[in-house]
Amino acid sequence: MPLCVLAGVLAACSPNGSGESQGTTPVPGSGIGATAGNAGPTAEQIGERIYSGNCVPCHQQNGAGIPGVYPSLAGSAVVTGDPVELARWVMQGQRPHSMPAGRYPTQMLQFGWMKPADAAVLFSYLRSNFGNSAAPVDATTVSKALGP
């Protein structure tokens, strides 16, 4: 992969420096506020925005990834499996048991800067899109997975 492409991917996958996800829509309990009188977008829409702003460069808009470089999220045992393992993988870099070692030459960036409510909405989006059908994840599950 050319260096300029890699640099672009890494820049796109990194936090925006503010400590919040790149979406500017309200997520209950996340610190991303709604404007007065505006009910705001659905959790699905928020999850899609967080995904588009942080995950698309690696996993692509359709969740298919880049074969041999970045894994597909469609039908992924990591995405549809234990939400605790998913949270620890995405936010702390703890490899899940359901992920075969050494399959991809790249390393998952850690999104530990994300608030649990943002991560829960993102994980719920991943688990209900790209052909996946798994139960949503709540912020309490994410918080407990990450520990004190």
TIDOKE-702313 format. One record per atom (N, C-alpha, C): x, y, z; residue number from 1; atom name. Coordinates in Angstrom, 1 decimal. Layout:
// residues N
+--------+--------+--------+-----+------+
!      x !      y !      z ! seq ! atom !
+--------+--------+--------+-----+------+
!      X !      Y !      Z ! NUM !   CA !
...
+--------+--------+--------+-----+------+
***
This chain:
// residues 148
+--------+--------+--------+-----+------+
!      x !      y !      z ! seq ! atom !
+--------+--------+--------+-----+------+
!    0.9 !   -1.2 !    0.0 !   1 !    N !
!    0.0 !    0.0 !    0.0 !   1 !   CA !
!    0.9 !    1.2 !    0.0 !   1 !    C !
!    0.7 !    2.2 !   -0.9 !   2 !    N !
!    1.5 !    3.4 !   -1.0 !   2 !   CA !
!    1.4 !    4.1 !    0.3 !   2 !    C !
!    2.5 !    4.8 !    0.7 !   3 !    N !
!    2.5 !    5.5 !    2.0 !   3 !   CA !
!    1.5 !    6.6 !    2.1 !   3 !    C !
!    1.2 !    7.3 !    1.0 !   4 !    N !
!    0.2 !    8.4 !    1.0 !   4 !   CA !
!   -1.2 !    7.8 !    1.3 !   4 !    C !
!   -1.5 !    6.6 !    0.7 !   5 !    N !
!   -2.8 !    6.0 !    1.0 !   5 !   CA !
!   -2.9 !    5.6 !    2.4 !   5 !    C !
!   -1.8 !    5.0 !    3.0 !   6 !    N !
!   -1.8 !    4.5 !    4.3 !   6 !   CA !
!   -2.0 !    5.7 !    5.3 !   6 !    C !
!   -1.3 !    6.8 !    5.0 !   7 !    N !
!   -1.4 !    8.0 !    5.8 !   7 !   CA !
!   -2.9 !    8.6 !    5.8 !   7 !    C !
!   -3.5 !    8.5 !    4.6 !   8 !    N !
!   -4.9 !    9.0 !    4.5 !   8 !   CA !
!   -5.8 !    8.1 !    5.3 !   8 !    C !
!   -5.6 !    6.8 !    5.2 !   9 !    N !
!   -6.5 !    5.9 !    6.0 !   9 !   CA !
!   -6.3 !    6.1 !    7.5 !   9 !    C !
!   -5.1 !    6.2 !    7.9 !  10 !    N !
!   -4.9 !    6.4 !    9.4 !  10 !   CA !
!   -5.4 !    7.7 !    9.8 !  10 !    C !
!   -5.3 !    8.8 !    9.1 !  11 !    N !
!   -5.9 !   10.1 !    9.4 !  11 !   CA !
!   -7.4 !   10.0 !    9.5 !  11 !    C !
!   -8.0 !    9.3 !    8.6 !  12 !    N !
!   -9.5 !    9.2 !    8.6 !  12 !   CA !
!  -10.0 !    8.3 !    9.7 !  12 !    C !
!   -9.2 !    7.4 !   10.2 !  13 !    N !
!   -9.6 !    6.4 !   11.2 !  13 !   CA !
!   -9.3 !    6.9 !   12.6 !  13 !    C !
!   -8.6 !    8.1 !   12.7 !  14 !    N !
!   -8.2 !    8.5 !   14.1 !  14 !   CA !
!   -9.3 !    9.5 !   14.6 !  14 !    C !
!   -9.3 !    9.7 !   15.9 !  15 !    N !
!  -10.3 !   10.6 !   16.5 !  15 !   CA !
!  -10.0 !   12.0 !   16.1 !  15 !    C !
!  -11.0 !   12.9 !   16.2 !  16 !    N !
!  -10.9 !   14.2 !   15.7 !  16 !   CA !
!  -10.1 !   15.1 !   16.7 !  16 !    C !
!   -9.6 !   14.6 !   17.8 !  17 !    N !
!   -8.8 !   15.3 !   18.7 !  17 !   CA !
!   -9.7 !   15.9 !   19.8 !  17 !    C !
!  -11.0 !   15.9 !   19.7 !  18 !    N !
!  -11.8 !   16.6 !   20.7 !  18 !   CA !
!  -12.2 !   15.6 !   21.8 !  18 !    C !
!  -11.9 !   14.3 !   21.6 !  19 !    N !
!  -12.4 !   13.3 !   22.5 !  19 !   CA !
!  -13.8 !   12.8 !   22.3 !  19 !    C !
!  -14.4 !   13.3 !   21.2 !  20 !    N !
!  -15.8 !   12.8 !   20.9 !  20 !   CA !
!  -15.8 !   12.3 !   19.5 !  20 !    C !
!  -16.8 !   11.4 !   19.2 !  21 !    N !
!  -16.9 !   10.9 !   17.9 !  21 !   CA !
!  -17.1 !   12.0 !   16.9 !  21 !    C !
!  -16.9 !   11.8 !   15.6 !  22 !    N !
!  -17.0 !   12.8 !   14.7 !  22 !   CA !
!  -18.4 !   13.2 !   14.3 !  22 !    C !
!  -19.4 !   12.4 !   14.8 !  23 !    N !
!  -20.8 !   12.8 !   14.5 !  23 !   CA !
!  -21.1 !   13.9 !   15.4 !  23 !    C !
!  -22.0 !   14.8 !   15.0 !  24 !    N !
!  -22.4 !   15.9 !   15.8 !  24 !   CA !
!  -23.9 !   15.8 !   16.2 !  24 !    C !
!  -24.4 !   14.6 !   16.2 !  25 !    N !
!  -25.8 !   14.4 !   16.5 !  25 !   CA !
!  -26.0 !   13.9 !   17.9 !  25 !    C !
!  -27.1 !   14.1 !   18.5 !  26 !    N !
!  -27.3 !   13.8 !   19.9 !  26 !   CA !
!  -27.3 !   12.3 !   20.2 !  26 !    C !
!  -26.6 !   11.9 !   21.2 !  27 !    N !
!  -26.6 !   10.5 !   21.7 !  27 !   CA !
!  -26.8 !   10.6 !   23.2 !  27 !    C !
!  -28.0 !   10.1 !   23.7 !  28 !    N !
!  -28.3 !   10.3 !   25.1 !  28 !   CA !
!  -27.1 !    9.8 !   26.0 !  28 !    C !
!  -26.8 !   10.7 !   26.9 !  29 !    N !
!  -25.7 !   10.3 !   27.9 !  29 !   CA !
!  -24.3 !   10.4 !   27.3 !  29 !    C !
!  -24.1 !   10.9 !   26.1 !  30 !    N !
!  -22.8 !   10.9 !   25.5 !  30 !   CA !
!  -22.1 !   12.3 !   25.5 !  30 !    C !
!  -22.9 !   13.3 !   25.8 !  31 !    N !
!  -22.3 !   14.6 !   25.8 !  31 !   CA !
!  -22.4 !   15.3 !   24.5 !  31 !    C !
!  -23.0 !   14.6 !   23.5 !  32 !    N !
!  -23.3 !   15.2 !   22.2 !  32 !   CA !
!  -24.7 !   15.7 !   22.3 !  32 !    C !
!  -24.9 !   17.0 !   22.4 !  33 !    N !
!  -26.2 !   17.5 !   22.7 !  33 !   CA !
!  -27.2 !   17.7 !   21.6 !  33 !    C !
!  -28.4 !   17.6 !   21.8 !  34 !    N !
!  -29.5 !   18.0 !   20.8 !  34 !   CA !
!  -29.8 !   19.5 !   21.0 !  34 !    C !
!  -30.3 !   20.1 !   20.0 !  35 !    N !
!  -30.7 !   21.5 !   20.1 !  35 !   CA !
!  -32.1 !   21.5 !   20.7 !  35 !    C !
!  -32.4 !   22.6 !   21.4 !  36 !    N !
!  -33.8 !   22.7 !   22.0 !  36 !   CA !
!  -34.9 !   22.6 !   20.9 !  36 !    C !
!  -35.9 !   21.8 !   21.2 !  37 !    N !
!  -37.0 !   21.6 !   20.3 !  37 !   CA !
!  -36.8 !   20.7 !   19.2 !  37 !    C !
!  -35.6 !   20.0 !   19.1 !  38 !    N !
!  -35.3 !   19.1 !   18.1 !  38 !   CA !
!  -35.1 !   17.7 !   18.7 !  38 !    C !
!  -36.0 !   16.8 !   18.3 !  39 !    N !
!  -36.0 !   15.5 !   18.8 !  39 !   CA !
!  -34.7 !   14.7 !   18.4 !  39 !    C !
!  -34.1 !   15.1 !   17.3 !  40 !    N !
!  -32.9 !   14.6 !   16.8 !  40 !   CA !
!  -33.1 !   13.3 !   16.0 !  40 !    C !
!  -32.0 !   12.8 !   15.5 !  41 !    N !
!  -32.1 !   11.6 !   14.6 !  41 !   CA !
!  -32.2 !   10.3 !   15.5 !  41 !    C !
!  -32.6 !    9.3 !   14.8 !  42 !    N !
!  -32.7 !    8.0 !   15.5 !  42 !   CA !
!  -31.4 !    7.4 !   15.8 !  42 !    C !
!  -31.3 !    6.4 !   16.7 !  43 !    N !
!  -30.1 !    5.7 !   17.1 !  43 !   CA !
!  -29.4 !    5.1 !   15.8 !  43 !    C !
!  -30.2 !    4.6 !   14.9 !  44 !    N !
!  -29.7 !    4.0 !   13.7 !  44 !   CA !
!  -29.0 !    5.1 !   12.9 !  44 !    C !
!  -29.6 !    6.2 !   12.7 !  45 !    N !
!  -28.9 !    7.3 !   12.0 !  45 !   CA !
!  -27.6 !    7.8 !   12.7 !  45 !    C !
!  -27.7 !    7.8 !   14.0 !  46 !    N !
!  -26.5 !    8.2 !   14.7 !  46 !   CA !
!  -25.4 !    7.2 !   14.5 !  46 !    C !
!  -25.7 !    5.9 !   14.6 !  47 !    N !
!  -24.7 !    4.9 !   14.4 !  47 !   CA !
!  -24.1 !    4.9 !   13.0 !  47 !    C !
!  -25.0 !    5.2 !   12.1 !  48 !    N !
!  -24.5 !    5.3 !   10.7 !  48 !   CA !
!  -23.5 !    6.5 !   10.5 !  48 !    C !
!  -23.8 !    7.6 !   11.2 !  49 !    N !
!  -22.9 !    8.8 !   11.1 !  49 !   CA !
!  -21.6 !    8.5 !   11.8 !  49 !    C !
!  -21.6 !    7.8 !   12.9 !  50 !    N !
!  -20.4 !    7.5 !   13.6 !  50 !   CA !
!  -19.6 !    6.5 !   12.8 !  50 !    C !
!  -20.2 !    5.6 !   12.2 !  51 !    N !
!  -19.6 !    4.6 !   11.3 !  51 !   CA !
!  -19.0 !    5.3 !   10.1 !  51 !    C !
!  -19.7 !    6.2 !    9.4 !  52 !    N !
!  -19.2 !    6.9 !    8.3 !  52 !   CA !
!  -18.1 !    7.8 !    8.6 !  52 !    C !
!  -18.1 !    8.4 !    9.8 !  53 !    N !
!  -17.0 !    9.3 !   10.2 !  53 !   CA !
!  -15.8 !    8.7 !   10.7 !  53 !    C !
!  -15.8 !    7.4 !   11.0 !  54 !    N !
!  -14.7 !    6.8 !   11.7 !  54 !   CA !
!  -14.2 !    5.4 !   11.1 !  54 !    C !
!  -15.2 !    4.7 !   10.5 !  55 !    N !
!  -14.9 !    3.3 !   10.1 !  55 !   CA !
!  -14.8 !    3.0 !    8.6 !  55 !    C !
!  -15.4 !    3.9 !    7.9 !  56 !    N !
!  -15.5 !    3.7 !    6.4 !  56 !   CA !
!  -14.1 !    3.6 !    5.7 !  56 !    C !
!  -13.1 !    4.4 !    6.1 !  57 !    N !
!  -11.9 !    4.2 !    5.4 !  57 !   CA !
!  -11.3 !    2.8 !    5.4 !  57 !    C !
!  -11.5 !    2.1 !    6.4 !  58 !    N !
!  -11.0 !    0.8 !    6.5 !  58 !   CA !
!  -12.0 !   -0.3 !    6.1 !  58 !    C !
!  -13.2 !   -0.2 !    6.7 !  59 !    N !
!  -14.2 !   -1.2 !    6.5 !  59 !   CA !
!  -15.1 !   -0.9 !    5.3 !  59 !    C !
!  -15.0 !    0.2 !    4.7 !  60 !    N !
!  -15.8 !    0.6 !    3.5 !  60 !   CA !
!  -17.2 !    0.9 !    3.8 !  60 !    C !
!  -17.9 !    1.7 !    3.0 !  61 !    N !
!  -19.3 !    2.1 !    3.2 !  61 !   CA !
!  -20.2 !    0.9 !    3.3 !  61 !    C !
!  -19.9 !   -0.1 !    2.6 !  62 !    N !
!  -20.8 !   -1.3 !    2.6 !  62 !   CA !
!  -20.4 !   -2.3 !    3.6 !  62 !    C !
!  -19.4 !   -2.1 !    4.4 !  63 !    N !
!  -19.0 !   -3.0 !    5.5 !  63 !   CA !
!  -18.2 !   -4.2 !    5.0 !  63 !    C !
!  -17.8 !   -4.2 !    3.7 !  64 !    N !
!  -17.1 !   -5.3 !    3.1 !  64 !   CA !
!  -15.6 !   -5.3 !    3.4 !  64 !    C !
!  -15.1 !   -4.3 !    3.9 !  65 !    N !
!  -13.7 !   -4.2 !    4.2 !  65 !   CA !
!  -12.9 !   -4.2 !    2.9 !  65 !    C !
!  -11.6 !   -4.5 !    3.0 !  66 !    N !
!  -10.7 !   -4.6 !    1.8 !  66 !   CA !
!  -10.1 !   -6.0 !    1.9 !  66 !    C !
!  -10.4 !   -6.9 !    1.0 !  67 !    N !
!   -9.9 !   -8.2 !    1.1 !  67 !   CA !
!   -8.4 !   -8.3 !    1.4 !  67 !    C !
!   -8.1 !   -9.1 !    2.4 !  68 !    N !
!   -6.7 !   -9.3 !    2.7 !  68 !   CA !
!   -6.0 !   -8.2 !    3.5 !  68 !    C !
!   -6.7 !   -7.0 !    3.7 !  69 !    N !
!   -6.2 !   -5.9 !    4.4 !  69 !   CA !
!   -7.0 !   -5.5 !    5.6 !  69 !    C !
!   -8.3 !   -5.3 !    5.4 !  70 !    N !
!   -9.2 !   -5.0 !    6.5 !  70 !   CA !
!  -10.4 !   -5.9 !    6.4 !  70 !    C !
!  -10.8 !   -6.5 !    7.5 !  71 !    N !
!  -11.9 !   -7.5 !    7.5 !  71 !   CA !
!  -13.3 !   -6.9 !    7.2 !  71 !    C !
!  -14.1 !   -7.8 !    6.6 !  72 !    N !
!  -15.5 !   -7.5 !    6.4 !  72 !   CA !
!  -16.2 !   -7.5 !    7.7 !  72 !    C !
!  -17.2 !   -6.7 !    7.8 !  73 !    N !
!  -18.1 !   -6.7 !    9.0 !  73 !   CA !
!  -19.3 !   -7.5 !    8.8 !  73 !    C !
!  -19.6 !   -7.8 !    7.5 !  74 !    N !
!  -20.8 !   -8.6 !    7.2 !  74 !   CA !
!  -20.6 !  -10.1 !    7.6 !  74 !    C !
!  -21.5 !  -10.5 !    8.5 !  75 !    N !
!  -21.4 !  -11.9 !    9.0 !  75 !   CA !
!  -20.2 !  -12.2 !    9.9 !  75 !    C !
!  -19.6 !  -11.1 !   10.4 !  76 !    N !
!  -18.4 !  -11.2 !   11.3 !  76 !   CA !
!  -18.8 !  -11.8 !   12.6 !  76 !    C !
!  -18.2 !  -12.9 !   13.1 !  77 !    N !
!  -18.4 !  -13.4 !   14.4 !  77 !   CA !
!  -18.1 !  -12.4 !   15.5 !  77 !    C !
!  -17.1 !  -11.6 !   15.2 !  78 !    N !
!  -16.7 !  -10.6 !   16.2 !  78 !   CA !
!  -17.9 !   -9.5 !   16.4 !  78 !    C !
!  -18.4 !   -9.1 !   15.3 !  79 !    N !
!  -19.5 !   -8.1 !   15.3 !  79 !   CA !
!  -20.8 !   -8.7 !   15.9 !  79 !    C !
!  -21.2 !   -9.9 !   15.5 !  80 !    N !
!  -22.4 !  -10.4 !   15.9 !  80 !   CA !
!  -22.4 !  -11.3 !   17.2 !  80 !    C !
!  -21.2 !  -11.5 !   17.6 !  81 !    N !
!  -21.0 !  -12.3 !   18.8 !  81 !   CA !
!  -21.1 !  -11.5 !   20.1 !  81 !    C !
!  -20.3 !  -11.9 !   21.1 !  82 !    N !
!  -20.4 !  -11.3 !   22.4 !  82 !   CA !
!  -20.1 !   -9.8 !   22.4 !  82 !    C !
!  -21.0 !   -8.9 !   22.8 !  83 !    N !
!  -20.8 !   -7.5 !   22.7 !  83 !   CA !
!  -19.7 !   -7.0 !   23.6 !  83 !    C !
!  -19.4 !   -7.8 !   24.7 !  84 !    N !
!  -18.3 !   -7.4 !   25.6 !  84 !   CA !
!  -17.0 !   -7.6 !   24.9 !  84 !    C !
!  -16.8 !   -8.7 !   24.1 !  85 !    N !
!  -15.6 !   -8.9 !   23.3 !  85 !   CA !
!  -15.5 !   -7.8 !   22.2 !  85 !    C !
!  -16.6 !   -7.4 !   21.6 !  86 !    N !
!  -16.6 !   -6.4 !   20.6 !  86 !   CA !
!  -16.1 !   -5.1 !   21.2 !  86 !    C !
!  -16.6 !   -4.7 !   22.3 !  87 !    N !
!  -16.3 !   -3.4 !   23.0 !  87 !   CA !
!  -14.8 !   -3.4 !   23.4 !  87 !    C !
!  -14.3 !   -4.5 !   23.9 !  88 !    N !
!  -12.9 !   -4.6 !   24.3 !  88 !   CA !
!  -12.0 !   -4.6 !   23.1 !  88 !    C !
!  -12.4 !   -5.1 !   22.0 !  89 !    N !
!  -11.6 !   -5.1 !   20.8 !  89 !   CA !
!  -11.5 !   -3.7 !   20.2 !  89 !    C !
!  -12.7 !   -3.1 !   20.0 !  90 !    N !
!  -12.7 !   -1.8 !   19.3 !  90 !   CA !
!  -12.1 !   -0.7 !   20.2 !  90 !    C !
!  -12.3 !   -0.7 !   21.5 !  91 !    N !
!  -11.9 !    0.3 !   22.4 !  91 !   CA !
!  -10.6 !    0.1 !   23.1 !  91 !    C !
!  -10.2 !   -1.1 !   23.3 !  92 !    N !
!   -9.0 !   -1.4 !   24.0 !  92 !   CA !
!   -8.0 !   -2.2 !   23.3 !  92 !    C !
!   -8.4 !   -2.7 !   22.1 !  93 !    N !
!   -7.4 !   -3.6 !   21.3 !  93 !   CA !
!   -7.3 !   -5.0 !   21.8 !  93 !    C !
!   -8.2 !   -5.5 !   22.7 !  94 !    N !
!   -8.1 !   -6.8 !   23.2 !  94 !   CA !
!   -8.8 !   -7.8 !   22.1 !  94 !    C !
!   -7.9 !   -8.6 !   21.5 !  95 !    N !
!   -8.4 !   -9.5 !   20.4 !  95 !   CA !
!   -9.4 !  -10.5 !   20.9 !  95 !    C !
!  -10.6 !  -10.6 !   20.3 !  96 !    N !
!  -11.6 !  -11.6 !   20.7 !  96 !   CA !
!  -11.2 !  -13.0 !   20.4 !  96 !    C !
!  -11.7 !  -13.9 !   21.1 !  97 !    N !
!  -11.4 !  -15.3 !   20.9 !  97 !   CA !
!  -11.9 !  -15.8 !   19.5 !  97 !    C !
!  -13.0 !  -15.1 !   19.0 !  98 !    N !
!  -13.6 !  -15.5 !   17.8 !  98 !   CA !
!  -12.9 !  -15.0 !   16.5 !  98 !    C !
!  -11.8 !  -14.2 !   16.7 !  99 !    N !
!  -11.0 !  -13.7 !   15.6 !  99 !   CA !
!   -9.8 !  -14.5 !   15.4 !  99 !    C !
!   -9.6 !  -15.1 !   14.2 ! 100 !    N !
!   -8.4 !  -15.8 !   14.0 ! 100 !   CA !
!   -7.1 !  -14.9 !   14.0 ! 100 !    C !
!   -6.1 !  -15.3 !   14.6 ! 101 !    N !
!   -4.9 !  -14.5 !   14.7 ! 101 !   CA !
!   -4.1 !  -14.5 !   13.3 ! 101 !    C !
!   -3.5 !  -13.4 !   13.0 ! 102 !    N !
!   -2.7 !  -13.4 !   11.8 ! 102 !   CA !
!   -3.4 !  -13.3 !   10.5 ! 102 !    C !
!   -4.7 !  -13.2 !   10.4 ! 103 !    N !
!   -5.4 !  -13.2 !    9.1 ! 103 !   CA !
!   -5.2 !  -11.9 !    8.4 ! 103 !    C !
!   -5.1 !  -10.8 !    9.1 ! 104 !    N !
!   -4.9 !   -9.5 !    8.4 ! 104 !   CA !
!   -3.6 !   -8.8 !    8.8 ! 104 !    C !
!   -2.9 !   -8.2 !    7.9 ! 105 !    N !
!   -1.6 !   -7.5 !    8.2 ! 105 !   CA !
!   -1.8 !   -6.2 !    9.0 ! 105 !    C !
!   -3.0 !   -5.7 !    9.1 ! 106 !    N !
!   -3.2 !   -4.4 !    9.7 ! 106 !   CA !
!   -3.7 !   -4.6 !   11.2 ! 106 !    C !
!   -3.6 !   -3.6 !   12.0 ! 107 !    N !
!   -4.1 !   -3.7 !   13.4 ! 107 !   CA !
!   -5.3 !   -2.8 !   13.5 ! 107 !    C !
!   -6.3 !   -3.2 !   14.3 ! 108 !    N !
!   -7.4 !   -2.4 !   14.6 ! 108 !   CA !
!   -7.0 !   -1.2 !   15.4 ! 108 !    C !
!   -7.4 !    0.0 !   14.9 ! 109 !    N !
!   -7.2 !    1.2 !   15.7 ! 109 !   CA !
!   -8.1 !    1.1 !   16.9 ! 109 !    C !
!   -7.6 !    1.7 !   18.0 ! 110 !    N !
!   -8.4 !    1.7 !   19.2 ! 110 !   CA !
!   -9.2 !    3.0 !   19.3 ! 110 !    C !
!  -10.4 !    2.8 !   19.6 ! 111 !    N !
!  -11.3 !    3.9 !   19.7 ! 111 !   CA !
!  -11.8 !    4.2 !   21.2 ! 111 !    C !
!  -10.8 !    4.0 !   22.1 ! 112 !    N !
!  -11.1 !    4.2 !   23.5 ! 112 !   CA !
!  -11.5 !    5.6 !   23.9 ! 112 !    C !
!  -11.3 !    6.6 !   23.0 ! 113 !    N !
!  -11.8 !    8.0 !   23.2 ! 113 !   CA !
!  -13.3 !    8.1 !   23.1 ! 113 !    C !
!  -13.9 !    7.1 !   22.6 ! 114 !    N !
!  -15.4 !    7.1 !   22.4 ! 114 !   CA !
!  -16.1 !    6.9 !   23.7 ! 114 !    C !
!  -17.1 !    7.7 !   23.9 ! 115 !    N !
!  -17.9 !    7.5 !   25.1 ! 115 !   CA !
!  -18.7 !    6.2 !   25.0 ! 115 !    C !
!  -19.1 !    5.5 !   26.1 ! 116 !    N !
!  -19.8 !    4.2 !   26.0 ! 116 !   CA !
!  -21.1 !    4.4 !   25.3 ! 116 !    C !
!  -21.8 !    5.5 !   25.4 ! 117 !    N !
!  -23.1 !    5.7 !   24.7 ! 117 !   CA !
!  -22.9 !    5.7 !   23.2 ! 117 !    C !
!  -21.8 !    6.4 !   22.7 ! 118 !    N !
!  -21.5 !    6.5 !   21.3 ! 118 !   CA !
!  -21.1 !    5.1 !   20.8 ! 118 !    C !
!  -20.3 !    4.4 !   21.6 ! 119 !    N !
!  -19.9 !    3.0 !   21.2 ! 119 !   CA !
!  -21.0 !    2.1 !   21.1 ! 119 !    C !
!  -22.0 !    2.2 !   22.0 ! 120 !    N !
!  -23.1 !    1.3 !   22.0 ! 120 !   CA !
!  -24.0 !    1.5 !   20.8 ! 120 !    C !
!  -24.2 !    2.8 !   20.4 ! 121 !    N !
!  -25.0 !    3.1 !   19.2 ! 121 !   CA !
!  -24.2 !    2.6 !   18.0 ! 121 !    C !
!  -22.9 !    2.8 !   17.9 ! 122 !    N !
!  -22.1 !    2.3 !   16.8 ! 122 !   CA !
!  -22.2 !    0.7 !   16.7 ! 122 !    C !
!  -22.0 !    0.1 !   17.8 ! 123 !    N !
!  -22.0 !   -1.4 !   17.8 ! 123 !   CA !
!  -23.4 !   -1.9 !   17.4 ! 123 !    C !
!  -24.5 !   -1.3 !   17.9 ! 124 !    N !
!  -25.8 !   -1.7 !   17.5 ! 124 !   CA !
!  -26.0 !   -1.5 !   16.0 ! 124 !    C !
!  -25.5 !   -0.4 !   15.5 ! 125 !    N !
!  -25.6 !   -0.2 !   14.0 ! 125 !   CA !
!  -24.9 !   -1.3 !   13.3 ! 125 !    C !
!  -23.7 !   -1.7 !   13.7 ! 126 !    N !
!  -22.9 !   -2.7 !   13.0 ! 126 !   CA !
!  -23.6 !   -4.1 !   13.1 ! 126 !    C !
!  -24.3 !   -4.3 !   14.2 ! 127 !    N !
!  -24.9 !   -5.6 !   14.5 ! 127 !   CA !
!  -26.2 !   -5.8 !   13.8 ! 127 !    C !
!  -26.7 !   -4.6 !   13.2 ! 128 !    N !
!  -28.0 !   -4.7 !   12.5 ! 128 !   CA !
!  -27.9 !   -4.3 !   11.0 ! 128 !    C !
!  -26.7 !   -4.2 !   10.5 ! 129 !    N !
!  -26.5 !   -3.8 !    9.1 ! 129 !   CA !
!  -25.5 !   -4.7 !    8.5 ! 129 !    C !
!  -25.3 !   -4.5 !    7.2 ! 130 !    N !
!  -24.4 !   -5.3 !    6.4 ! 130 !   CA !
!  -24.8 !   -6.8 !    6.4 ! 130 !    C !
!  -26.1 !   -7.1 !    6.5 ! 131 !    N !
!  -26.6 !   -8.4 !    6.5 ! 131 !   CA !
!  -26.5 !   -9.1 !    7.9 ! 131 !    C !
!  -26.1 !   -8.3 !    8.9 ! 132 !    N !
!  -26.0 !   -8.8 !   10.3 ! 132 !   CA !
!  -27.4 !   -8.7 !   11.0 ! 132 !    C !
!  -27.6 !   -9.6 !   11.9 ! 133 !    N !
!  -28.8 !   -9.6 !   12.7 ! 133 !   CA !
!  -28.5 !  -10.0 !   14.1 ! 133 !    C !
!  -28.1 !   -9.1 !   14.9 ! 134 !    N !
!  -27.8 !   -9.4 !   16.3 ! 134 !   CA !
!  -28.5 !   -8.3 !   17.2 ! 134 !    C !
!  -28.6 !   -8.7 !   18.4 ! 135 !    N !
!  -29.3 !   -7.8 !   19.4 ! 135 !   CA !
!  -28.5 !   -6.5 !   19.5 ! 135 !    C !
!  -29.2 !   -5.4 !   19.8 ! 136 !    N !
!  -28.5 !   -4.1 !   20.1 ! 136 !   CA !
!  -27.6 !   -4.2 !   21.3 ! 136 !    C !
!  -26.7 !   -3.2 !   21.4 ! 137 !    N !
!  -25.8 !   -3.1 !   22.6 ! 137 !   CA !
!  -26.2 !   -1.8 !   23.3 ! 137 !    C !
!  -26.2 !   -1.9 !   24.7 ! 138 !    N !
!  -26.5 !   -0.6 !   25.4 ! 138 !   CA !
!  -25.2 !   -0.1 !   26.1 ! 138 !    C !
!  -25.2 !    1.1 !   26.5 ! 139 !    N !
!  -24.1 !    1.8 !   27.1 ! 139 !   CA !
!  -23.6 !    1.1 !   28.4 ! 139 !    C !
!  -24.5 !    0.6 !   29.1 ! 140 !    N !
!  -24.1 !   -0.1 !   30.4 ! 140 !   CA !
!  -23.2 !   -1.3 !   30.1 ! 140 !    C !
!  -23.6 !   -2.1 !   29.0 ! 141 !    N !
!  -22.8 !   -3.2 !   28.6 ! 141 !   CA !
!  -21.4 !   -2.8 !   28.2 ! 141 !    C !
!  -21.3 !   -1.7 !   27.5 ! 142 !    N !
!  -20.0 !   -1.2 !   27.0 ! 142 !   CA !
!  -19.2 !   -0.7 !   28.3 ! 142 !    C !
!  -19.8 !    0.0 !   29.2 ! 143 !    N !
!  -19.1 !    0.5 !   30.4 ! 143 !   CA !
!  -18.6 !   -0.6 !   31.2 ! 143 !    C !
!  -19.4 !   -1.7 !   31.4 ! 144 !    N !
!  -19.0 !   -2.8 !   32.2 ! 144 !   CA !
!  -17.9 !   -3.6 !   31.5 ! 144 !    C !
!  -17.9 !   -3.7 !   30.2 ! 145 !    N !
!  -16.9 !   -4.4 !   29.5 ! 145 !   CA !
!  -15.5 !   -3.7 !   29.6 ! 145 !    C !
!  -15.5 !   -2.4 !   29.7 ! 146 !    N !
!  -14.3 !   -1.6 !   29.8 ! 146 !   CA !
!  -13.7 !   -1.5 !   31.2 ! 146 !    C !
!  -14.5 !   -1.9 !   32.2 ! 147 !    N !
!  -14.1 !   -1.9 !   33.6 ! 147 !   CA !
!  -14.0 !   -0.5 !   34.2 ! 147 !    C !
!  -13.5 !   -0.4 !   35.4 ! 148 !    N !
!  -13.5 !    0.9 !   36.1 ! 148 !   CA !
!  -12.5 !    1.9 !   35.5 ! 148 !    C !
+--------+--------+--------+-----+------+
***
